[in-house]
Amino acid sequence: MSIALKDNIKPISYIKSNAAAMLRYVNEHKNPMIITQNGEAKAIVMDIETYQQNEDALALLGILRLAEDDAAKGFVYSVDEVFDEIQKEIDEIQKETDSGKNKHPGSFSKQRCLRS
């Protein structure tokens, strides 16, 4: 998506007299509106959907950064190690189910877990 920022710069006085039109514009075009005060950019108005997408993208980037940090520290596991741990958990829950001590309500079968 290409944003022509120069077309989306408005002085604060524009908000005062055209708030509804400005909101309609940012929601229809999905482009942010830059608000200036005394000739300087001071704020951005954007539609909520774009804002949420930006927040989600930033959160994902944060998770990726944490994962990269863990990998750099050697906190990594092979696929086999991960699946072995999952299998141990499944086996433990199955034992609890078979003995009637299942802390997890409902039917829980190993085959059902492996298919999911």
PyMOL commands that place a pseudoatom at each C-alpha (Angstrom):
pseudoatom trace, name=CA, resn=MET, resi=1, chain=A, elem=C, hetatm=0, pos=[0.000, 0.000, 0.000]
pseudoatom trace, name=CA, resn=SER, resi=2, chain=A, elem=C, hetatm=0, pos=[1.402, 3.349, -1.013]
pseudoatom trace, name=CA, resn=ILE, resi=3, chain=A, elem=C, hetatm=0, pos=[0.629, 6.313, 1.186]
pseudoatom trace, name=CA, resn=ALA, resi=4, chain=A, elem=C, hetatm=0, pos=[0.951, 9.816, -0.221]
pseudoatom trace, name=CA, resn=LEU, resi=5, chain=A, elem=C, hetatm=0, pos=[1.746, 11.511, 3.075]
pseudoatom trace, name=CA, resn=LYS, resi=6, chain=A, elem=C, hetatm=0, pos=[1.877, 15.010, 1.593]
pseudoatom trace, name=CA, resn=ASP, resi=7, chain=A, elem=C, hetatm=0, pos=[-1.832, 14.704, 0.769]
pseudoatom trace, name=CA, resn=ASN, resi=8, chain=A, elem=C, hetatm=0, pos=[-2.626, 13.624, 4.311]
pseudoatom trace, name=CA, resn=ILE, resi=9, chain=A, elem=C, hetatm=0, pos=[-1.120, 16.500, 6.281]
pseudoatom trace, name=CA, resn=LYS, resi=10, chain=A, elem=C, hetatm=0, pos=[-3.639, 18.844, 7.853]
pseudoatom trace, name=CA, resn=PRO, resi=11, chain=A, elem=C, hetatm=0, pos=[-3.404, 21.628, 10.419]
pseudoatom trace, name=CA, resn=ILE, resi=12, chain=A, elem=C, hetatm=0, pos=[-5.113, 21.199, 13.762]
pseudoatom trace, name=CA, resn=SER, resi=13, chain=A, elem=C, hetatm=0, pos=[-7.699, 23.771, 12.684]
pseudoatom trace, name=CA, resn=TYR, resi=14, chain=A, elem=C, hetatm=0, pos=[-8.853, 21.253, 10.047]
pseudoatom trace, name=CA, resn=ILE, resi=15, chain=A, elem=C, hetatm=0, pos=[-9.871, 18.817, 12.796]
pseudoatom trace, name=CA, resn=LYS, resi=16, chain=A, elem=C, hetatm=0, pos=[-11.866, 21.487, 14.556]
pseudoatom trace, name=CA, resn=SER, resi=17, chain=A, elem=C, hetatm=0, pos=[-14.023, 22.207, 11.534]
pseudoatom trace, name=CA, resn=ASN, resi=18, chain=A, elem=C, hetatm=0, pos=[-13.910, 18.868, 9.634]
pseudoatom trace, name=CA, resn=ALA, resi=19, chain=A, elem=C, hetatm=0, pos=[-13.688, 16.095, 12.231]
pseudoatom trace, name=CA, resn=ALA, resi=20, chain=A, elem=C, hetatm=0, pos=[-16.405, 13.916, 10.682]
pseudoatom trace, name=CA, resn=ALA, resi=21, chain=A, elem=C, hetatm=0, pos=[-14.972, 14.248, 7.161]
pseudoatom trace, name=CA, resn=MET, resi=22, chain=A, elem=C, hetatm=0, pos=[-11.469, 13.489, 8.415]
pseudoatom trace, name=CA, resn=LEU, resi=23, chain=A, elem=C, hetatm=0, pos=[-12.649, 10.345, 10.213]
pseudoatom trace, name=CA, resn=ARG, resi=24, chain=A, elem=C, hetatm=0, pos=[-14.585, 9.249, 7.145]
pseudoatom trace, name=CA, resn=TYR, resi=25, chain=A, elem=C, hetatm=0, pos=[-11.453, 9.767, 5.007]
pseudoatom trace, name=CA, resn=VAL, resi=26, chain=A, elem=C, hetatm=0, pos=[-9.097, 7.731, 7.242]
pseudoatom trace, name=CA, resn=ASN, resi=27, chain=A, elem=C, hetatm=0, pos=[-11.649, 4.928, 7.546]
pseudoatom trace, name=CA, resn=GLU, resi=28, chain=A, elem=C, hetatm=0, pos=[-12.374, 4.748, 3.808]
pseudoatom trace, name=CA, resn=HIS, resi=29, chain=A, elem=C, hetatm=0, pos=[-8.810, 5.142, 2.533]
pseudoatom trace, name=CA, resn=LYS, resi=30, chain=A, elem=C, hetatm=0, pos=[-6.978, 3.371, 5.391]
pseudoatom trace, name=CA, resn=ASN, resi=31, chain=A, elem=C, hetatm=0, pos=[-4.354, 6.129, 5.233]
pseudoatom trace, name=CA, resn=PRO, resi=32, chain=A, elem=C, hetatm=0, pos=[-3.250, 7.992, 8.351]
pseudoatom trace, name=CA, resn=MET, resi=33, chain=A, elem=C, hetatm=0, pos=[-3.784, 11.717, 8.628]
pseudoatom trace, name=CA, resn=ILE, resi=34, chain=A, elem=C, hetatm=0, pos=[-0.860, 13.769, 10.007]
pseudoatom trace, name=CA, resn=ILE, resi=35, chain=A, elem=C, hetatm=0, pos=[-1.969, 16.666, 12.182]
pseudoatom trace, name=CA, resn=THR, resi=36, chain=A, elem=C, hetatm=0, pos=[0.253, 19.715, 12.476]
pseudoatom trace, name=CA, resn=GLN, resi=37, chain=A, elem=C, hetatm=0, pos=[0.355, 22.459, 15.054]
pseudoatom trace, name=CA, resn=ASN, resi=38, chain=A, elem=C, hetatm=0, pos=[2.315, 25.634, 14.372]
pseudoatom trace, name=CA, resn=GLY, resi=39, chain=A, elem=C, hetatm=0, pos=[3.721, 23.968, 11.239]
pseudoatom trace, name=CA, resn=GLU, resi=40, chain=A, elem=C, hetatm=0, pos=[5.101, 20.900, 13.054]
pseudoatom trace, name=CA, resn=ALA, resi=41, chain=A, elem=C, hetatm=0, pos=[3.760, 17.347, 12.892]
pseudoatom trace, name=CA, resn=LYS, resi=42, chain=A, elem=C, hetatm=0, pos=[2.214, 16.605, 16.310]
pseudoatom trace, name=CA, resn=ALA, resi=43, chain=A, elem=C, hetatm=0, pos=[-0.147, 13.651, 15.909]
pseudoatom trace, name=CA, resn=ILE, resi=44, chain=A, elem=C, hetatm=0, pos=[-1.462, 10.973, 13.588]
pseudoatom trace, name=CA, resn=VAL, resi=45, chain=A, elem=C, hetatm=0, pos=[-5.088, 9.954, 13.178]
pseudoatom trace, name=CA, resn=MET, resi=46, chain=A, elem=C, hetatm=0, pos=[-5.704, 6.504, 11.712]
pseudoatom trace, name=CA, resn=ASP, resi=47, chain=A, elem=C, hetatm=0, pos=[-8.562, 4.053, 11.467]
pseudoatom trace, name=CA, resn=ILE, resi=48, chain=A, elem=C, hetatm=0, pos=[-8.833, 1.501, 14.255]
pseudoatom trace, name=CA, resn=GLU, resi=49, chain=A, elem=C, hetatm=0, pos=[-8.356, -1.515, 11.960]
pseudoatom trace, name=CA, resn=THR, resi=50, chain=A, elem=C, hetatm=0, pos=[-5.004, -0.222, 10.689]
pseudoatom trace, name=CA, resn=TYR, resi=51, chain=A, elem=C, hetatm=0, pos=[-3.978, 0.682, 14.230]
pseudoatom trace, name=CA, resn=GLN, resi=52, chain=A, elem=C, hetatm=0, pos=[-4.789, -2.849, 15.442]
pseudoatom trace, name=CA, resn=GLN, resi=53, chain=A, elem=C, hetatm=0, pos=[-2.859, -4.385, 12.534]
pseudoatom trace, name=CA, resn=ASN, resi=54, chain=A, elem=C, hetatm=0, pos=[0.146, -2.227, 13.415]
pseudoatom trace, name=CA, resn=GLU, resi=55, chain=A, elem=C, hetatm=0, pos=[-0.070, -3.218, 17.078]
pseudoatom trace, name=CA, resn=ASP, resi=56, chain=A, elem=C, hetatm=0, pos=[-0.328, -6.913, 16.139]
pseudoatom trace, name=CA, resn=ALA, resi=57, chain=A, elem=C, hetatm=0, pos=[2.692, -6.603, 13.830]
pseudoatom trace, name=CA, resn=LEU, resi=58, chain=A, elem=C, hetatm=0, pos=[4.730, -4.918, 16.573]
pseudoatom trace, name=CA, resn=ALA, resi=59, chain=A, elem=C, hetatm=0, pos=[3.759, -7.619, 19.065]
pseudoatom trace, name=CA, resn=LEU, resi=60, chain=A, elem=C, hetatm=0, pos=[4.820, -10.315, 16.600]
pseudoatom trace, name=CA, resn=LEU, resi=61, chain=A, elem=C, hetatm=0, pos=[8.135, -8.562, 16.018]
pseudoatom trace, name=CA, resn=GLY, resi=62, chain=A, elem=C, hetatm=0, pos=[8.648, -8.494, 19.792]
pseudoatom trace, name=CA, resn=ILE, resi=63, chain=A, elem=C, hetatm=0, pos=[8.014, -12.234, 20.015]
pseudoatom trace, name=CA, resn=LEU, resi=64, chain=A, elem=C, hetatm=0, pos=[10.440, -12.866, 17.159]
pseudoatom trace, name=CA, resn=ARG, resi=65, chain=A, elem=C, hetatm=0, pos=[13.079, -10.751, 18.913]
pseudoatom trace, name=CA, resn=LEU, resi=66, chain=A, elem=C, hetatm=0, pos=[12.643, -12.809, 22.092]
pseudoatom trace, name=CA, resn=ALA, resi=67, chain=A, elem=C, hetatm=0, pos=[12.962, -16.016, 20.067]
pseudoatom trace, name=CA, resn=GLU, resi=68, chain=A, elem=C, hetatm=0, pos=[16.139, -14.740, 18.404]
pseudoatom trace, name=CA, resn=ASP, resi=69, chain=A, elem=C, hetatm=0, pos=[17.553, -13.845, 21.832]
pseudoatom trace, name=CA, resn=ASP, resi=70, chain=A, elem=C, hetatm=0, pos=[16.749, -17.349, 23.126]
pseudoatom trace, name=CA, resn=ALA, resi=71, chain=A, elem=C, hetatm=0, pos=[18.364, -18.944, 20.072]
pseudoatom trace, name=CA, resn=ALA, resi=72, chain=A, elem=C, hetatm=0, pos=[21.486, -16.813, 20.519]
pseudoatom trace, name=CA, resn=LYS, resi=73, chain=A, elem=C, hetatm=0, pos=[21.690, -18.009, 24.152]
pseudoatom trace, name=CA, resn=GLY, resi=74, chain=A, elem=C, hetatm=0, pos=[21.367, -21.620, 23.049]
pseudoatom trace, name=CA, resn=PHE, resi=75, chain=A, elem=C, hetatm=0, pos=[17.833, -22.106, 24.369]
pseudoatom trace, name=CA, resn=VAL, resi=76, chain=A, elem=C, hetatm=0, pos=[16.737, -24.186, 21.399]
pseudoatom trace, name=CA, resn=TYR, resi=77, chain=A, elem=C, hetatm=0, pos=[15.288, -27.668, 21.072]
pseudoatom trace, name=CA, resn=SER, resi=78, chain=A, elem=C, hetatm=0, pos=[15.187, -30.079, 18.182]
pseudoatom trace, name=CA, resn=VAL, resi=79, chain=A, elem=C, hetatm=0, pos=[11.877, -31.130, 16.709]
pseudoatom trace, name=CA, resn=ASP, resi=80, chain=A, elem=C, hetatm=0, pos=[12.394, -34.602, 18.192]
pseudoatom trace, name=CA, resn=GLU, resi=81, chain=A, elem=C, hetatm=0, pos=[12.917, -33.150, 21.683]
pseudoatom trace, name=CA, resn=VAL, resi=82, chain=A, elem=C, hetatm=0, pos=[9.751, -31.078, 21.429]
pseudoatom trace, name=CA, resn=PHE, resi=83, chain=A, elem=C, hetatm=0, pos=[7.635, -33.997, 20.228]
pseudoatom trace, name=CA, resn=ASP, resi=84, chain=A, elem=C, hetatm=0, pos=[9.100, -36.275, 22.910]
pseudoatom trace, name=CA, resn=GLU, resi=85, chain=A, elem=C, hetatm=0, pos=[8.004, -33.783, 25.574]
pseudoatom trace, name=CA, resn=ILE, resi=86, chain=A, elem=C, hetatm=0, pos=[4.540, -33.526, 24.041]
pseudoatom trace, name=CA, resn=GLN, resi=87, chain=A, elem=C, hetatm=0, pos=[4.270, -37.317, 23.963]
pseudoatom trace, name=CA, resn=LYS, resi=88, chain=A, elem=C, hetatm=0, pos=[5.242, -37.488, 27.659]
pseudoatom trace, name=CA, resn=GLU, resi=89, chain=A, elem=C, hetatm=0, pos=[2.468, -35.021, 28.496]
pseudoatom trace, name=CA, resn=ILE, resi=90, chain=A, elem=C, hetatm=0, pos=[-0.047, -37.016, 26.453]
pseudoatom trace, name=CA, resn=ASP, resi=91, chain=A, elem=C, hetatm=0, pos=[1.011, -40.249, 28.137]
pseudoatom trace, name=CA, resn=GLU, resi=92, chain=A, elem=C, hetatm=0, pos=[0.694, -38.675, 31.597]
pseudoatom trace, name=CA, resn=ILE, resi=93, chain=A, elem=C, hetatm=0, pos=[-2.793, -37.369, 30.876]
pseudoatom trace, name=CA, resn=GLN, resi=94, chain=A, elem=C, hetatm=0, pos=[-3.798, -40.738, 29.409]
pseudoatom trace, name=CA, resn=LYS, resi=95, chain=A, elem=C, hetatm=0, pos=[-2.589, -42.501, 32.590]
pseudoatom trace, name=CA, resn=GLU, resi=96, chain=A, elem=C, hetatm=0, pos=[-4.621, -40.093, 34.724]
pseudoatom trace, name=CA, resn=THR, resi=97, chain=A, elem=C, hetatm=0, pos=[-7.661, -40.707, 32.539]
pseudoatom trace, name=CA, resn=ASP, resi=98, chain=A, elem=C, hetatm=0, pos=[-7.261, -44.485, 32.714]
pseudoatom trace, name=CA, resn=SER, resi=99, chain=A, elem=C, hetatm=0, pos=[-6.878, -44.398, 36.515]
pseudoatom trace, name=CA, resn=GLY, resi=100, chain=A, elem=C, hetatm=0, pos=[-9.804, -42.006, 37.023]
pseudoatom trace, name=CA, resn=LYS, resi=101, chain=A, elem=C, hetatm=0, pos=[-7.526, -39.275, 38.398]
pseudoatom trace, name=CA, resn=ASN, resi=102, chain=A, elem=C, hetatm=0, pos=[-7.716, -37.072, 35.349]
pseudoatom trace, name=CA, resn=LYS, resi=103, chain=A, elem=C, hetatm=0, pos=[-7.475, -33.408, 36.276]
pseudoatom trace, name=CA, resn=HIS, resi=104, chain=A, elem=C, hetatm=0, pos=[-8.642, -32.557, 32.781]
pseudoatom trace, name=CA, resn=PRO, resi=105, chain=A, elem=C, hetatm=0, pos=[-12.408, -32.992, 32.274]
pseudoatom trace, name=CA, resn=GLY, resi=106, chain=A, elem=C, hetatm=0, pos=[-13.802, -34.814, 29.263]
pseudoatom trace, name=CA, resn=SER, resi=107, chain=A, elem=C, hetatm=0, pos=[-12.558, -37.688, 27.190]
pseudoatom trace, name=CA, resn=PHE, resi=108, chain=A, elem=C, hetatm=0, pos=[-8.926, -37.467, 26.164]
pseudoatom trace, name=CA, resn=SER, resi=109, chain=A, elem=C, hetatm=0, pos=[-7.353, -40.041, 23.909]
pseudoatom trace, name=CA, resn=LYS, resi=110, chain=A, elem=C, hetatm=0, pos=[-3.808, -40.201, 22.598]
pseudoatom trace, name=CA, resn=GLN, resi=111, chain=A, elem=C, hetatm=0, pos=[-5.083, -40.897, 19.087]
pseudoatom trace, name=CA, resn=ARG, resi=112, chain=A, elem=C, hetatm=0, pos=[-7.279, -37.801, 19.172]
pseudoatom trace, name=CA, resn=CYS, resi=113, chain=A, elem=C, hetatm=0, pos=[-4.314, -35.647, 20.263]
pseudoatom trace, name=CA, resn=LEU, resi=114, chain=A, elem=C, hetatm=0, pos=[-2.017, -37.019, 17.622]
pseudoatom trace, name=CA, resn=ARG, resi=115, chain=A, elem=C, hetatm=0, pos=[-4.557, -36.301, 14.869]
pseudoatom trace, name=CA, resn=SER, resi=116, chain=A, elem=C, hetatm=0, pos=[-5.075, -32.691, 15.953]
for i in range(1, 116): cmd.bond("trace and resi %d" % i, "trace and resi %d" % (i + 1))
show_as sticks, trace
zoom trace
